[in-house]
Amino acid sequence: MMIFALVGNAVASNYMTQQRKIVLNGAENQLASTISQLYYTVSQTDMLPCNVTKTNPLPEQIDGQDYSVNGTLNGNILALTFNFPGLPLSDTTHVSLGPGVHWDSSLILVSTNRQAVIKIQKKASGELWISFR
């Protein structure tokens, strides 16, 4: 009887972890795709200096958990790390961007009252500054 309860608990826990990872991968792909599309649109040479903001429809919670997204830029690769306060779960996805990109180090806490807003500023020099707001 005790073994049945332990096995059932392990199976249920594994199922929940897999479901959380599926939703997390969807959120990562959504954010990475949005940033990539914005970058390549604004970086066009015929695009004048401007500020562009885009509200990204990330889920408010993943499997009932609040989470944060932190971005770090290394060369032309933007790493987006999703963290869950209080859970041993985090994951990172990468976005390949082109030259002249800068990342305004920023962290966004996604919760029931906030949405992820991506801001891209194109300077007269052609440099692009990307951040979360």
C-alpha positions in Angstrom: 0.0 0.0 0.0 2.8 2.4 0.9 4.7 1.6 -2.3 1.6 2.4 -4.4 1.3 5.8 -2.7 5.0 6.6 -3.3 4.8 5.5 -7.0 1.6 7.5 -7.5 3.1 10.6 -6.0 6.3 10.3 -8.1 4.2 9.8 -11.3 2.0 12.8 -10.5 5.0 15.0 -9.7 6.8 14.0 -12.9 3.6 14.8 -14.9 3.3 18.3 -13.3 7.0 19.0 -14.0 6.6 18.0 -17.7 3.4 20.1 -18.1 5.2 23.1 -16.5 8.1 22.7 -18.9 5.8 22.6 -21.9 4.1 25.9 -20.9 7.6 27.4 -20.1 8.9 26.4 -23.5 5.9 28.1 -25.1 6.5 31.3 -23.1 10.3 31.3 -24.0 9.6 30.8 -27.7 7.0 33.6 -27.7 9.3 36.1 -26.0 12.4 35.1 -28.1 10.4 35.3 -31.4 8.9 38.7 -30.5 12.3 40.2 -29.6 13.9 38.7 -32.8 11.1 40.1 -35.0 11.3 43.5 -33.4 15.1 43.7 -33.7 15.1 42.7 -37.4 12.3 45.1 -38.2 13.8 48.1 -36.4 17.4 47.4 -37.6 16.5 47.9 -41.2 18.6 50.7 -42.7 15.6 52.5 -44.1 14.0 52.7 -40.6 14.5 56.1 -39.0 15.6 56.5 -35.3 12.6 55.7 -33.2 11.3 54.1 -30.0 9.2 51.0 -30.3 7.4 49.2 -27.5 5.5 45.9 -27.7 3.4 44.3 -25.0 4.2 40.6 -25.1 1.4 38.3 -24.1 3.3 36.1 -21.7 1.2 34.1 -19.3 0.7 35.8 -16.0 1.7 32.6 -14.2 3.1 29.3 -15.3 1.4 26.4 -13.5 0.1 28.8 -10.9 3.6 30.1 -10.2 4.9 33.7 -10.5 8.1 33.9 -12.5 10.7 36.4 -13.6 12.6 36.8 -16.8 16.2 38.2 -16.9 18.1 39.1 -20.0 21.8 39.2 -20.5 23.6 40.0 -23.8 26.9 38.3 -24.7 28.1 39.6 -28.1 25.1 39.3 -30.4 23.4 36.5 -28.3 20.6 37.5 -25.9 20.1 35.0 -23.1 16.6 35.1 -21.5 16.5 33.2 -18.2 13.1 32.3 -16.7 13.2 31.8 -12.9 10.6 30.7 -10.4 10.9 32.2 -6.9 10.8 29.3 -4.4 11.1 26.5 -7.0 14.2 24.8 -8.2 13.2 25.5 -11.8 14.8 27.8 -14.2 15.5 27.7 -18.0 17.3 29.8 -20.5 16.6 30.4 -24.1 18.8 32.3 -26.6 18.0 34.9 -29.2 20.6 35.5 -32.0 20.6 39.2 -32.9 22.8 41.2 -35.3 25.4 43.9 -34.9 24.9 47.2 -33.1 22.7 45.8 -30.4 22.9 46.7 -26.7 20.9 45.4 -23.8 19.7 47.6 -21.1 20.2 45.2 -18.2 16.7 44.6 -17.0 14.6 42.1 -15.2 10.8 41.7 -15.5 8.7 40.1 -12.9 5.6 38.6 -14.6 2.7 38.5 -12.2 -1.0 38.9 -12.2 -0.8 42.7 -12.6 2.0 43.2 -15.0 2.8 42.4 -18.6 6.1 42.0 -20.3 6.8 45.1 -22.3 9.7 45.1 -24.7 11.3 48.4 -25.6 13.6 49.0 -28.6 15.2 52.3 -29.1 17.0 53.0 -32.4 19.6 55.8 -32.2 20.7 58.1 -35.0 24.0 56.1 -35.1 22.0 52.9 -36.0 22.6 51.3 -32.6 19.7 49.5 -31.0 19.0 49.4 -27.3 16.6 46.7 -26.1 15.1 46.4 -22.7 12.2 45.2 -20.6 9.9 47.9 -19.1 
